[in-house]
Amino acid sequence: MTGLKHQVRKMLPERLRPLVGGVRRRVVANPLRIGWQRGRLVKSGRLKEHQLERVNQVSMRIHHRDGMYSGNASQYFQAGLSAVECIDEVLANVTTAAIKSVLDLPSGYGRELRFLVQRFPDATLTACDIQWDAVDFCVTAFGAIPAYSKPDISDMSFDRRFDLIWSGSLVTHLDRKATLDLLKLFSRHLSPGGVMIVTTNGDFVADQMRGGATYDLPADAIPDLVSAYDEAGYAYRDYDRGLGYFEFHPEERGYGVSITSPETIRSLAREEGNLEEVYFQEQGWANHQDVFAFRRKVSR
C-alpha cells in the first residue's frame, strides 16, 4: 500500500474503511479490467514467446481480496511467470524425480498457482495458506488440494510428501525461529529426490531500504532494521496492526518483514541437518528476491 493510500485511509472514519476498501478492491479486480491489462502486457513486447503462451492461457480470475494484486495485472502476472521460470531454472540444473505432487505455500489466492497448474498439468497441486478463504478459492478456481496453515509452523504437517515445494515470499515475512521451523517442515515432507524452493529478502532489499523503501513498515523503523541486518545477517520487524498486510488478515501475529543474508539461510539449513543446497540465485525471482533450492541429503 502506497503512502498516499495510507493517508487517505487514515482520513476516513474507521467504520467506513472496510466498505470503501471493499468497493475499491472489487473495482480493480473486475475481469474486464484485468483482461485489458493482460492484453497490454501481451502487446508490450516485453515477453518471450513461451511467456506469451503462458500469459494467454492463464486464468484471469483474481479474487478481490488478493493482497498480492494491487490493481496492476501486468505486474501480477509477471510475478507468476517469474516463479515458473525460477522453478524451470532449478529443474534444469538439478536431477529430480518426476514432478507428480506440488506444494505452494503460501498459495495466497493463486498468483503463482495459476501458472503452476499450467506447468505441471499431470501433477496434484496442494494450496496451503493461513488465509482459509484464499485456499478455498484456489480449490474452486484451480482444482487444488486444500491445506490450511497454522500460526505456529512447528504445529503443521501434511498427509503427503511432495516432489516440488514452492515457497515464494514467506521467509521474507518470518523471524529466524519460524524460518527454521519452515525448513524443517519442508524437509519432513519432501519426496525422495524432491526439491524445495524458497525465496528471501537479501542485499538488494537492504539496499532498497537504504534508498527509502519501507516495505509497509514505518519509515522510522527502517534504519534499525537495516543496521541489525548488517550486524547479524538477519533482521525482522512485525507489521503495524491495521495497515498494509493486516488490512486483509488482521488476526495474525508474528508476521512482518525480514531481511536475510544468504549465509544465514545456509546456516539455518545446516542447523536443520538434513538439507543440501542445490541452487542459489541472487535476485532470482522477479529481479528482487533471492532464490534458494534445497533437497534432503541422501543416506549413505
C-alpha positions as a Markdown table, in Angstrom:
| # | Residue | x | y | z |
|---|---|---|---|---|
| 1 | Met | 0.0 | 0.0 | 0.0 |
| 2 | Thr | 1.5 | 3.4 | -1.0 |
| 3 | Gly | 1.9 | 6.3 | 1.3 |
| 4 | Leu | -0.9 | 8.1 | -0.4 |
| 5 | Lys | -3.3 | 5.2 | 0.3 |
| 6 | His | -2.2 | 5.2 | 3.9 |
| 7 | Gln | -3.0 | 8.9 | 4.2 |
| 8 | Val | -6.4 | 8.5 | 2.5 |
| 9 | Arg | -7.3 | 5.5 | 4.7 |
| 10 | Lys | -6.5 | 7.4 | 7.8 |
| 11 | Met | -8.7 | 10.3 | 6.8 |
| 12 | Leu | -11.8 | 8.0 | 6.5 |
| 13 | Pro | -13.9 | 7.3 | 9.6 |
| 14 | Glu | -12.9 | 3.8 | 10.9 |
| 15 | Arg | -16.4 | 2.3 | 10.3 |
| 16 | Leu | -16.2 | 3.3 | 6.6 |
| 17 | Arg | -12.8 | 1.9 | 5.9 |
| 18 | Pro | -13.8 | -1.8 | 5.2 |
| 19 | Leu | -16.7 | -0.6 | 3.0 |
| 20 | Val | -14.6 | 1.8 | 0.9 |
| 21 | Gly | -11.7 | -0.7 | 0.7 |
| 22 | Gly | -14.0 | -3.5 | -0.4 |
| 23 | Val | -15.5 | -1.3 | -3.2 |
| 24 | Arg | -12.1 | -0.3 | -4.4 |
| 25 | Arg | -10.8 | -4.0 | -4.5 |
| 26 | Arg | -13.9 | -5.1 | -6.4 |
| 27 | Val | -13.4 | -2.4 | -9.0 |
| 28 | Val | -9.7 | -3.2 | -9.6 |
| 29 | Ala | -10.4 | -6.9 | -9.8 |
| 30 | Asn | -13.1 | -6.6 | -12.5 |
| 31 | Pro | -12.4 | -9.2 | -15.2 |
| 32 | Leu | -12.8 | -6.7 | -18.0 |
| 33 | Arg | -10.1 | -4.5 | -16.5 |
| 34 | Ile | -7.8 | -7.5 | -15.9 |
| 35 | Gly | -8.3 | -8.7 | -19.4 |
| 36 | Trp | -7.5 | -5.2 | -20.8 |
| 37 | Gln | -4.3 | -5.1 | -18.7 |
| 38 | Arg | -3.3 | -8.6 | -19.8 |
| 39 | Gly | -3.8 | -7.5 | -23.4 |
| 40 | Arg | -1.5 | -4.6 | -22.9 |
| 41 | Leu | 1.2 | -6.9 | -21.4 |
| 42 | Val | 0.9 | -9.3 | -24.4 |
| 43 | Lys | 1.4 | -6.4 | -26.8 |
| 44 | Ser | 4.1 | -4.7 | -24.8 |
| 45 | Gly | 7.0 | -6.6 | -26.5 |
| 46 | Arg | 8.5 | -7.5 | -23.1 |
| 47 | Leu | 7.6 | -11.2 | -23.1 |
| 48 | Lys | 9.3 | -14.0 | -24.9 |
| 49 | Glu | 7.3 | -16.5 | -27.0 |
| 50 | His | 6.9 | -19.1 | -24.3 |
| 51 | Gln | 5.9 | -16.4 | -21.8 |
| 52 | Leu | 3.3 | -15.1 | -24.2 |
| 53 | Glu | 1.8 | -18.6 | -24.5 |
| 54 | Arg | 1.6 | -18.9 | -20.7 |
| 55 | Val | 0.0 | -15.5 | -20.2 |
| 56 | Asn | -2.5 | -16.0 | -23.0 |
| 57 | Gln | -3.7 | -19.3 | -21.4 |
| 58 | Val | -3.6 | -18.3 | -17.7 |
| 59 | Ser | -6.8 | -17.8 | -15.7 |
| 60 | Met | -7.8 | -14.2 | -15.2 |
| 61 | Arg | -9.9 | -15.0 | -12.1 |
| 62 | Ile | -8.3 | -12.7 | -9.4 |
| 63 | His | -10.1 | -12.6 | -6.1 |
| 64 | His | -10.9 | -9.1 | -4.9 |
| 65 | Arg | -9.3 | -9.8 | -1.6 |
| 66 | Asp | -6.0 | -10.9 | -3.1 |
| 67 | Gly | -3.4 | -8.8 | -1.3 |
| 68 | Met | -0.8 | -9.5 | -4.0 |
| 69 | Tyr | -3.0 | -7.8 | -6.6 |
| 70 | Ser | -2.8 | -4.0 | -6.2 |
| 71 | Gly | -4.7 | -3.3 | -9.4 |
| 72 | Asn | -1.7 | -3.9 | -11.8 |
| 73 | Ala | -2.5 | -7.2 | -13.6 |
| 74 | Ser | 0.7 | -6.9 | -15.7 |
| 75 | Gln | 2.9 | -6.9 | -12.5 |
| 76 | Tyr | 0.8 | -9.6 | -11.0 |
| 77 | Phe | 1.1 | -12.0 | -14.0 |
| 78 | Gln | 4.8 | -11.2 | -14.4 |
| 79 | Ala | 5.5 | -12.3 | -10.8 |
| 80 | Gly | 3.7 | -15.6 | -11.6 |
| 81 | Leu | 5.7 | -16.0 | -14.8 |
| 82 | Ser | 9.0 | -15.4 | -12.9 |
| 83 | Ala | 8.1 | -18.0 | -10.3 |
| 84 | Val | 7.7 | -20.7 | -13.0 |
| 85 | Glu | 10.9 | -19.6 | -14.6 |
| 86 | Cys | 12.7 | -19.9 | -11.3 |
| 87 | Ile | 11.4 | -23.4 | -11.0 |
| 88 | Asp | 12.4 | -24.3 | -14.6 |
| 89 | Glu | 15.9 | -23.0 | -13.9 |
| 90 | Val | 16.2 | -25.1 | -10.8 |
| 91 | Leu | 14.9 | -28.2 | -12.5 |
| 92 | Ala | 17.3 | -27.7 | -15.4 |
| 93 | Asn | 20.2 | -27.7 | -13.0 |
| 94 | Val | 19.1 | -30.4 | -10.5 |
| 95 | Thr | 18.3 | -34.0 | -11.1 |
| 96 | Thr | 14.9 | -34.7 | -9.6 |
| 97 | Ala | 12.2 | -37.3 | -9.7 |
| 98 | Ala | 9.2 | -36.8 | -12.0 |
| 99 | Ile | 7.1 | -33.9 | -10.6 |
| 100 | Lys | 3.8 | -35.6 | -9.6 |
| 101 | Ser | 3.0 | -33.6 | -6.4 |
| 102 | Val | 3.5 | -29.9 | -5.8 |
| 103 | Leu | 3.0 | -27.8 | -2.7 |
| 104 | Asp | 2.5 | -24.0 | -2.9 |
| 105 | Leu | 2.9 | -22.4 | 0.5 |
| 106 | Pro | 1.9 | -19.6 | 0.8 |
| 107 | Ser | -0.5 | -20.0 | -2.0 |
| 108 | Gly | -2.5 | -16.9 | -1.3 |
| 109 | Tyr | -5.2 | -16.6 | -3.9 |
| 110 | Gly | -3.2 | -18.3 | -6.6 |
| 111 | Arg | -0.8 | -15.7 | -8.1 |
| 112 | Glu | 1.8 | -18.4 | -8.7 |
| 113 | Leu | -0.5 | -21.4 | -8.5 |
| 114 | Arg | -2.4 | -20.5 | -11.7 |
| 115 | Phe | 0.9 | -20.8 | -13.5 |
| 116 | Leu | 2.0 | -24.0 | -11.7 |
| 117 | Val | -1.2 | -25.6 | -12.9 |
| 118 | Gln | -0.1 | -24.9 | -16.4 |
| 119 | Arg | 3.4 | -26.0 | -15.9 |
| 120 | Phe | 2.6 | -29.3 | -14.2 |
| 121 | Pro | -0.8 | -30.4 | -15.7 |
| 122 | Asp | -0.4 | -34.0 | -14.6 |
| 123 | Ala | 0.6 | -33.3 | -11.0 |
| 124 | Thr | -1.5 | -32.9 | -7.9 |
| 125 | Leu | -1.2 | -29.4 | -6.5 |
| 126 | Thr | -1.7 | -28.5 | -2.9 |
| 127 | Ala | -2.6 | -24.9 | -1.9 |
| 128 | Cys | -1.7 | -24.0 | 1.6 |
| 129 | Asp | -2.1 | -20.7 | 3.3 |
| 130 | Ile | -3.0 | -19.1 | 6.7 |
| 131 | Gln | -6.0 | -17.5 | 4.9 |
| 132 | Trp | -8.6 | -20.2 | 4.7 |
| 133 | Asp | -10.7 | -18.3 | 2.2 |
| 134 | Ala | -7.7 | -18.0 | -0.1 |
| 135 | Val | -7.1 | -21.7 | 0.0 |
| 136 | Asp | -10.8 | -22.3 | -0.7 |
| 137 | Phe | -10.6 | -20.0 | -3.7 |
| 138 | Cys | -7.6 | -22.0 | -5.1 |
| 139 | Val | -9.6 | -25.2 | -4.7 |
| 140 | Thr | -12.5 | -23.7 | -6.7 |
| 141 | Ala | -10.6 | -21.8 | -9.3 |
| 142 | Phe | -7.6 | -24.1 | -9.9 |
| 143 | Gly | -8.6 | -27.6 | -8.7 |
| 144 | Ala | -6.0 | -27.5 | -5.9 |
| 145 | Ile | -6.0 | -29.9 | -2.9 |
| 146 | Pro | -6.6 | -27.7 | 0.3 |
| 147 | Ala | -4.3 | -27.5 | 3.2 |
| 148 | Tyr | -4.7 | -24.9 | 5.9 |
| 149 | Ser | -1.7 | -23.4 | 7.6 |
| 150 | Lys | -1.4 | -22.6 | 11.3 |
| 151 | Pro | 0.1 | -19.6 | 13.1 |
| 152 | Asp | 2.9 | -21.7 | 14.6 |
| 153 | Ile | 4.7 | -23.5 | 11.8 |
| 154 | Ser | 6.1 | -26.1 | 14.2 |
| 155 | Asp | 2.5 | -27.4 | 14.6 |
| 156 | Met | 2.0 | -28.1 | 10.9 |
| 157 | Ser | 2.1 | -31.3 | 9.0 |
| 158 | Phe | 0.7 | -32.7 | 5.7 |
| 159 | Asp | -0.7 | -36.1 | 4.9 |
| 160 | Arg | 1.6 | -36.5 | 1.8 |
| 161 | Arg | 5.1 | -35.8 | 0.5 |
| 162 | Phe | 5.9 | -33.5 | -2.3 |
| 163 | Asp | 8.2 | -33.7 | -5.3 |
| 164 | Leu | 8.3 | -29.9 | -5.5 |
| 165 | Ile | 7.7 | -27.3 | -2.9 |
| 166 | Trp | 7.5 | -23.7 | -4.0 |
| 167 | Ser | 7.6 | -21.1 | -1.2 |
| 168 | Gly | 7.6 | -17.6 | -2.7 |
| 169 | Ser | 7.9 | -14.7 | -0.3 |
| 170 | Leu | 7.2 | -16.5 | 3.0 |
| 171 | Val | 10.7 | -16.4 | 4.6 |
| 172 | Thr | 10.6 | -12.7 | 3.8 |
| 173 | His | 7.9 | -12.3 | 6.5 |
| 174 | Leu | 9.2 | -14.6 | 9.2 |
| 175 | Asp | 11.6 | -14.3 | 12.1 |
| 176 | Arg | 14.6 | -16.6 | 12.5 |
| 177 | Lys | 12.9 | -19.3 | 14.5 |
| 178 | Ala | 9.9 | -19.5 | 12.2 |
| 179 | Thr | 12.2 | -19.8 | 9.2 |
| 180 | Leu | 14.0 | -22.7 | 10.7 |
| 181 | Asp | 10.6 | -24.3 | 11.5 |
| 182 | Leu | 9.6 | -23.8 | 7.9 |
| 183 | Leu | 12.8 | -25.5 | 6.6 |
| 184 | Lys | 12.1 | -28.4 | 9.0 |
| 185 | Leu | 8.5 | -28.7 | 7.8 |
| 186 | Phe | 9.5 | -28.8 | 4.2 |
| 187 | Ser | 12.4 | -31.3 | 4.8 |
| 188 | Arg | 10.0 | -33.7 | 6.5 |
| 189 | His | 7.6 | -33.6 | 3.6 |
| 190 | Leu | 9.9 | -33.9 | 0.6 |
| 191 | Ser | 9.7 | -37.0 | -1.5 |
| 192 | Pro | 12.9 | -38.9 | -2.2 |
| 193 | Gly | 14.7 | -36.8 | -4.8 |
| 194 | Gly | 12.2 | -33.9 | -4.3 |
| 195 | Val | 13.3 | -30.3 | -4.2 |
| 196 | Met | 12.1 | -27.2 | -2.2 |
| 197 | Ile | 12.5 | -23.7 | -3.5 |
| 198 | Val | 12.3 | -20.7 | -1.1 |
| 199 | Thr | 12.8 | -17.0 | -1.7 |
| 200 | Thr | 14.3 | -14.5 | 0.6 |
| 201 | Asn | 14.9 | -10.7 | 1.0 |
| 202 | Gly | 18.7 | -10.2 | 0.7 |
| 203 | Asp | 21.2 | -7.5 | 0.0 |
| 204 | Phe | 19.0 | -6.0 | -2.8 |
| 205 | Val | 16.1 | -5.4 | -0.4 |
| 206 | Ala | 18.5 | -3.9 | 2.2 |
| 207 | Asp | 19.8 | -1.5 | -0.4 |
| 208 | Gln | 16.3 | -0.6 | -1.4 |
| 209 | Met | 15.6 | 0.2 | 2.2 |
| 210 | Arg | 18.7 | 2.3 | 2.5 |
| 211 | Gly | 17.3 | 4.2 | -0.5 |
| 212 | Gly | 14.0 | 4.9 | 1.2 |
| 213 | Ala | 11.8 | 1.9 | 0.5 |
| 214 | Thr | 9.7 | 0.9 | 3.6 |
| 215 | Tyr | 8.0 | -2.4 | 2.6 |
| 216 | Asp | 4.9 | -1.3 | 4.5 |
| 217 | Leu | 6.9 | -0.7 | 7.7 |
| 218 | Pro | 7.0 | 2.7 | 9.4 |
| 219 | Ala | 9.8 | 4.8 | 7.9 |
| 220 | Asp | 11.4 | 5.3 | 11.3 |
| 221 | Ala | 11.8 | 1.6 | 11.8 |
| 222 | Ile | 14.0 | 1.1 | 8.7 |
| 223 | Pro | 17.4 | 2.3 | 10.0 |
| 224 | Asp | 17.4 | -0.1 | 12.9 |
| 225 | Leu | 16.2 | -3.0 | 10.7 |
| 226 | Val | 19.0 | -2.4 | 8.2 |
| 227 | Ser | 21.5 | -1.9 | 10.9 |
| 228 | Ala | 20.5 | -5.2 | 12.5 |
| 229 | Tyr | 20.9 | -6.9 | 9.1 |
| 230 | Asp | 24.3 | -5.5 | 8.6 |
| 231 | Glu | 25.4 | -6.7 | 12.0 |
| 232 | Ala | 23.8 | -10.2 | 12.2 |
| 233 | Gly | 22.7 | -11.1 | 8.7 |
| 234 | Tyr | 19.1 | -11.5 | 9.8 |
| 235 | Ala | 16.7 | -8.7 | 10.8 |
| 236 | Tyr | 13.0 | -8.9 | 11.4 |
| 237 | Arg | 10.1 | -6.5 | 12.4 |
| 238 | Asp | 6.4 | -7.1 | 12.8 |
| 239 | Tyr | 4.0 | -5.2 | 10.7 |
| 240 | Asp | 2.0 | -2.5 | 12.4 |
| 241 | Arg | -1.6 | -3.5 | 13.2 |
| 242 | Gly | -4.4 | -2.3 | 10.9 |
| 243 | Leu | -2.5 | -1.2 | 7.9 |
| 244 | Gly | -0.9 | -2.8 | 4.8 |
| 245 | Tyr | -0.9 | -6.6 | 5.1 |
| 246 | Phe | -3.3 | -6.6 | 8.1 |
| 247 | Glu | -6.0 | -4.8 | 6.1 |
| 248 | Phe | -6.6 | -8.3 | 4.7 |
| 249 | His | -5.9 | -10.5 | 7.7 |
| 250 | Pro | -5.8 | -8.6 | 11.0 |
| 251 | Glu | -6.0 | -11.7 | 13.1 |
| 252 | Glu | -2.3 | -12.7 | 12.6 |
| 253 | Arg | 0.6 | -12.2 | 14.9 |
| 254 | Gly | 4.3 | -12.8 | 14.3 |
| 255 | Tyr | 4.2 | -11.7 | 10.7 |
| 256 | Gly | 6.3 | -8.8 | 9.3 |
| 257 | Val | 9.4 | -8.2 | 7.2 |
| 258 | Ser | 12.7 | -10.0 | 7.3 |
| 259 | Ile | 16.0 | -9.4 | 5.6 |
| 260 | Thr | 18.1 | -12.5 | 5.4 |
| 261 | Ser | 21.7 | -12.9 | 4.2 |
| 262 | Pro | 22.5 | -16.0 | 2.0 |
| 263 | Glu | 24.9 | -17.2 | 4.7 |
| 264 | Thr | 22.2 | -17.1 | 7.3 |
| 265 | Ile | 19.9 | -19.2 | 5.3 |
| 266 | Arg | 22.7 | -21.7 | 4.7 |
| 267 | Ser | 23.4 | -21.7 | 8.4 |
| 268 | Leu | 19.7 | -22.5 | 9.1 |
| 269 | Ala | 19.8 | -25.3 | 6.6 |
| 270 | Arg | 22.8 | -26.7 | 8.3 |
| 271 | Glu | 21.0 | -26.4 | 11.7 |
| 272 | Glu | 18.1 | -28.3 | 10.2 |
| 273 | Gly | 20.6 | -31.0 | 9.5 |
| 274 | Asn | 19.1 | -32.9 | 6.5 |
| 275 | Leu | 19.2 | -30.4 | 3.7 |
| 276 | Glu | 21.8 | -29.8 | 1.0 |
| 277 | Glu | 21.8 | -26.6 | -1.1 |
| 278 | Val | 21.5 | -27.4 | -4.8 |
| 279 | Tyr | 20.8 | -23.9 | -6.3 |
| 280 | Phe | 21.1 | -20.2 | -5.4 |
| 281 | Gln | 20.4 | -17.1 | -7.5 |
| 282 | Glu | 20.6 | -13.6 | -6.1 |
| 283 | Gln | 17.5 | -11.6 | -7.1 |
| 284 | Gly | 16.4 | -14.6 | -9.0 |
| 285 | Trp | 12.6 | -14.0 | -8.5 |
| 286 | Ala | 11.3 | -11.0 | -10.3 |
| 287 | Asn | 14.7 | -9.4 | -10.1 |
| 288 | His | 14.0 | -8.8 | -6.5 |
| 289 | Gln | 14.1 | -11.8 | -4.1 |
| 290 | Asp | 17.0 | -14.3 | -3.7 |
| 291 | Val | 16.1 | -17.9 | -4.7 |
| 292 | Phe | 17.4 | -21.0 | -2.9 |
| 293 | Ala | 16.7 | -24.6 | -3.6 |
| 294 | Phe | 17.4 | -27.5 | -1.2 |
| 295 | Arg | 16.8 | -31.2 | -1.1 |
| 296 | Arg | 17.1 | -33.8 | 1.5 |
| 297 | Lys | 20.5 | -35.4 | 1.9 |
| 298 | Val | 20.8 | -39.0 | 0.6 |
| 299 | Ser | 21.6 | -41.5 | 3.3 |
| 300 | Arg | 24.8 | -43.4 | 2.5 |
